[in-house]
Amino acid sequence: MKLKLSVLDQTPIRRGSNAREALQESIQLAKHTDRLGYTRYWLSEHHNIATLAGAAPEVLIARLAGETKNLRFGSGGIMLPNHSTLKVAENFRLLEALYPGRIDLGIGRAPGGDRVTASLLNPGNTFNPQEYIQQIIDLKAFLKNDHEAGSIHEKVKAIPRIDTQPDLWMLTSSGESAYIAAHFGLALSFAQFINPVGGPEAIRAYKQQFKPSEQMQTPQTSVGVFVFCAETEEKAAQMQAVMDYRLLSIEKGKIDESPSYESIKGYAYSREELARVQYNRLRTITGTPDVVKEKIKQLARSFDVDEVVVATFADTFEDRLRSYELLAEMFLLPAGVFV
């Protein structure tokens, strides 16, 4: 089958750079991956994290979609409990009106940062799972212009009025949200880059329990993973070492660290830390093209998906671009077929 590749852009601010440069790099990366044949380009929502510039995916989507021709753009994702459901519906109806047939609305329930920040974004957020379910019900109704008698959707309509809808995706790193997506007839993307355990089982359960919806008749799935591909084993190994250290630091609450290879190459891991490093490596794929190609094929097969969403961090923007180029050469050119 032909594998589809997509981009998850967390708008990383590289060491020594700044937010303005990171956003300009997102513009360049979107144009580049559009030319390379990637399927979609998703932007994440994060708050109170100094090394990431993407607090408002809907704003950046509006700019990037206007700079490209073929890519679908979406949120990977909008953290729904942080927001008014009506406002999310209006934002994405507006984007769909601007770029018909090119907009995805990916939703999740994580805070996208810490809970203190989330409570400021939406003071009414109680972090109650049932409220999240109600938000999904309301969001679907606002997007399809529901007229159910006696409901709030009969009185309040999300504008602008348009005859198409953005595709709704649920983003998950747990099995629970897979069941929610199946129940509501949403597409599902599993975040292997967050949780490397249970993904194939979650996708399988989703497909088995999927209920067709008005917008989606059959299950649609993908898996997201950190990937760095380089032409030399040395460069790939150095980036893996940086990712090892960085993911461990995030687990320790040091979310704003941006280490270089030189600064961490002599770090002595404890036995417990080494165990976490090995676990976190299940969240990443690094290596030269032959190694990365085989690992991505194995990942797609194990999840039974035909789309892999790639998030890439690198020391230089040139290395980041080159990694996406190498992946495109492997999978998106006419010869990029695997069985």
C-alpha positions, 0 to 999 in steps of 0.5 A: 500500500502507499503510505501517507505522510503528514506533519505535526508542527509543534512550532519549536523554538530552537536553542538560540532562536526566538518565537518570530523565527520559529513561526517563519520556519513553520511557514517555510516548512509548510511550503516545503512539505506541500511541494513534497506531497505530504497529506496534512499539516497539523499544528499543536496547542501549547501554553506556558512552555517557553520552547514552543511558539504555538499557543493558537493553532487556528491563527497559524492555520489561517496563515499557512493554508494561504501560503500553500496549495494542496496540504490539508491544515488542522489542529493537532489539536485544539484542547477542547476543555480550554475553550468555548465550544461555540467559539471553536466551531466558529473559528473552524467554520471560518477556516473551512469557508476560507479553504473549503475541503482543506481543514481538519479539526483535531480535538483533545482533552489534555491541558496543553500545558499545566492545569493552572494555565488551563484554569486561566484559559477557561475558568469554568473548566472543572476537568470533568470527563463528562463535560468533555463529552458534552462539548463534543456533542455541542461541537458536532451540532454547531458544525452541522448546523443542527436544528433539534427542537428545544436544544440550544443549537436551535437558537444559536448558530455558529457562523459563518453559514457554509455548506461544508464542514471541517473533518473532525479528528479525535487525538488520543494517547489512551484507549478511552478516547478511542472508544469516544471517537468510535461512538461519535463517528470521528477519525482517530489519531493515536499519539505514539509520541506521547504514549508508546503503549497500547496504540495498536490495541486502541486503533483495533478497538476503535475500528471494531466499535466504530459507528458511522456518522453523517460526516464519516461512514468508515473509520479513518486512522493515523499514528503520530511519532517523533522522527528524525532522519539523517544521512549519517549515523553520527548525526542521527545518533546525536539527535537521538541522544538529545531527544533521550535527555530532553524527554527525560527532562520533561518528565522531571518538570524541566519543560523549558530546557533546550540542550545541545548534544555537546552539553549532554553527551557526558551525562551519566544516567542512573539505572532508573533513568536508563530504563526511562530512556529505553521506554521513551525511545519507543516514542521516537524513530531516528536513523539513516534512511534505510533504518527509518524506512523499516521502522516506519513500515513496522509502525504502520503495520503494527497499527494497521494504518496507512498514515503516519504523522511526523513531528521532527525536532532538530538542532538546525532548521536545515536538518529538520527540512532535510529529514522531511525530504528524506522521508518524502523520497522514501514514501511519497515518490512513485516508488514509495510503496510498501507491502 
